Amino acid sequence: MTTPPEGYELREGPPPIDQYLGLRERSGLSPRTREQAEAGIDGAWYAVHVVHTATGEATAMGRVLGDGGWYFHIIDMAVLPEHQRRGLGNVVLTALLERIQRVAPPGAYINLLADEPGRVLYRRHGFVDSAPVSVGMVQVQA
């Protein structure tokens, strides 16, 4: 597994719910309710987070939804603004991809929805735009 910079520790699993919700909101991801977080946080196929050792605060995270064989969807990639530009996003994404490579059969299909700030990181890891062959679509339930 990849090594985070000094002062940080990579841990398997998602962060505690309060830190998960704060990390989403403070990093610019859409806020979620406690009810949504409690229902979904342990539903990932794999998850990691990075802890700032001096404060014990979760500073970065990422999760993978998947069936374990073919489909893997990377979600919740987030780094707190005051901890960005230290390679934490790279540490998280590398850990997620290494797990997929280690466990999944060859030929896994890995996708994600890439907001503008993360696209450089994702491209460095070999992700390419899927359009015009396919495009992401969403439906948000009211």
C-alpha positions as CSV (number, residue, x, y, z in Angstrom):
1,M,0.0,0.0,0.0
2,T,1.2,3.5,-0.7
3,T,2.7,5.6,2.0
4,P,1.3,9.0,3.0
5,P,3.6,12.0,3.8
6,E,5.0,12.4,7.3
7,G,2.4,13.4,9.8
8,Y,-0.4,11.4,8.1
9,E,-1.6,7.8,8.5
10,L,-3.5,5.8,5.9
11,R,-6.3,3.7,7.4
12,E,-8.6,1.1,5.9
13,G,-12.3,1.8,6.2
14,P,-14.3,5.0,6.1
15,P,-13.8,7.8,8.6
16,P,-16.2,8.1,11.6
17,I,-19.6,9.5,10.4
18,D,-19.1,13.0,11.9
19,Q,-15.8,13.3,10.2
20,Y,-17.1,11.8,7.0
21,L,-19.9,14.4,6.9
22,G,-17.5,17.3,7.7
23,L,-14.9,16.1,5.2
24,R,-17.6,16.0,2.4
25,E,-18.9,19.4,3.2
26,R,-15.5,21.2,3.8
27,S,-13.9,19.7,0.7
28,G,-16.7,20.9,-1.6
29,L,-18.6,17.6,-2.1
30,S,-22.4,17.8,-1.8
31,P,-23.5,17.7,1.8
32,R,-25.3,14.6,3.0
33,T,-27.6,14.0,5.9
34,R,-26.6,11.9,8.9
35,E,-29.4,9.4,7.9
36,Q,-27.8,9.0,4.4
37,A,-24.3,8.6,5.9
38,E,-25.4,6.0,8.5
39,A,-27.3,4.0,5.8
40,G,-24.5,4.1,3.3
41,I,-21.1,4.5,4.8
42,D,-20.4,0.8,5.4
43,G,-21.9,-0.3,2.1
44,A,-18.7,0.3,0.1
45,W,-16.7,-2.6,-1.4
46,Y,-13.6,-0.9,0.0
47,A,-12.7,2.4,1.7
48,V,-9.7,4.2,3.0
49,H,-9.1,7.5,4.8
50,V,-6.1,9.5,5.8
51,V,-5.7,10.8,9.4
52,H,-3.6,13.8,10.4
53,T,-1.7,12.3,13.3
54,A,-1.3,15.5,15.3
55,T,-5.0,16.1,15.5
56,G,-6.6,12.7,14.8
57,E,-8.8,14.3,12.1
58,A,-9.7,12.6,8.9
59,T,-8.2,14.8,6.2
60,A,-8.8,12.7,3.1
61,M,-10.9,9.7,2.0
62,G,-12.2,7.6,-0.9
63,R,-14.5,4.6,-1.3
64,V,-15.3,2.1,-4.0
65,L,-18.7,0.7,-4.7
66,G,-18.5,-2.6,-6.6
67,D,-19.5,-6.2,-7.2
68,G,-16.0,-7.6,-6.6
69,G,-15.7,-9.0,-10.0
70,W,-16.3,-6.6,-12.9
71,Y,-17.7,-3.2,-11.9
72,F,-15.9,-0.7,-9.5
73,H,-17.1,2.8,-9.0
74,I,-14.9,5.2,-7.1
75,I,-16.8,7.7,-4.9
76,D,-16.3,10.2,-2.0
77,M,-12.8,11.3,-3.1
78,A,-12.1,14.3,-0.9
79,V,-9.3,16.1,0.8
80,L,-9.7,19.0,3.3
81,P,-8.7,22.3,1.7
82,E,-6.0,23.0,4.3
83,H,-4.4,19.6,3.6
84,Q,-4.4,19.7,-0.2
85,R,-1.3,19.8,-2.3
86,R,0.4,17.2,-0.1
87,G,-0.3,14.2,-2.2
88,L,-3.1,12.9,0.0
89,G,-5.5,12.5,-2.9
90,N,-2.9,10.5,-4.7
91,V,-2.4,8.3,-1.7
92,V,-6.1,7.5,-1.4
93,L,-6.6,6.9,-5.1
94,T,-3.5,4.7,-5.3
95,A,-4.7,2.6,-2.3
96,L,-8.2,2.1,-3.9
97,L,-6.7,1.1,-7.3
98,E,-4.1,-1.2,-5.7
99,R,-6.9,-3.0,-3.8
100,I,-8.9,-3.5,-7.0
101,Q,-5.8,-4.8,-8.9
102,R,-4.9,-7.2,-6.0
103,V,-8.4,-8.6,-5.5
104,A,-10.4,-8.3,-8.7
105,P,-10.1,-10.7,-11.7
106,P,-8.4,-9.2,-14.7
107,G,-10.4,-6.9,-16.9
108,A,-12.1,-4.9,-14.1
109,Y,-14.2,-1.9,-15.3
110,I,-13.3,1.1,-13.0
111,N,-15.1,4.4,-13.3
112,L,-15.8,7.6,-11.5
113,L,-17.5,11.0,-11.9
114,A,-14.7,13.6,-12.2
115,D,-15.3,17.1,-10.9
116,E,-12.9,19.6,-12.4
117,P,-10.5,19.8,-9.5
118,G,-9.8,16.1,-9.5
119,R,-9.4,15.5,-13.2
120,V,-5.6,16.0,-13.3
121,L,-5.2,13.4,-10.6
122,Y,-7.5,10.9,-12.3
123,R,-5.8,11.4,-15.6
124,R,-2.4,10.7,-14.0
125,H,-3.8,7.4,-12.9
126,G,-4.9,6.5,-16.4
127,F,-8.5,7.6,-16.4
128,V,-9.8,9.0,-19.7
129,D,-13.0,10.8,-20.6
130,S,-15.7,8.3,-21.6
131,A,-17.6,10.8,-23.9
132,P,-18.8,10.7,-26.6
133,V,-19.0,6.9,-26.4
134,S,-20.8,7.1,-23.0
135,V,-21.7,9.9,-20.6
136,G,-22.6,9.8,-17.0
137,M,-26.2,10.3,-16.2
138,V,-27.9,10.9,-12.8
139,Q,-31.3,10.8,-11.2
140,V,-31.7,12.3,-7.8
141,Q,-34.7,11.2,-5.8
142,A,-36.6,13.9,-4.0
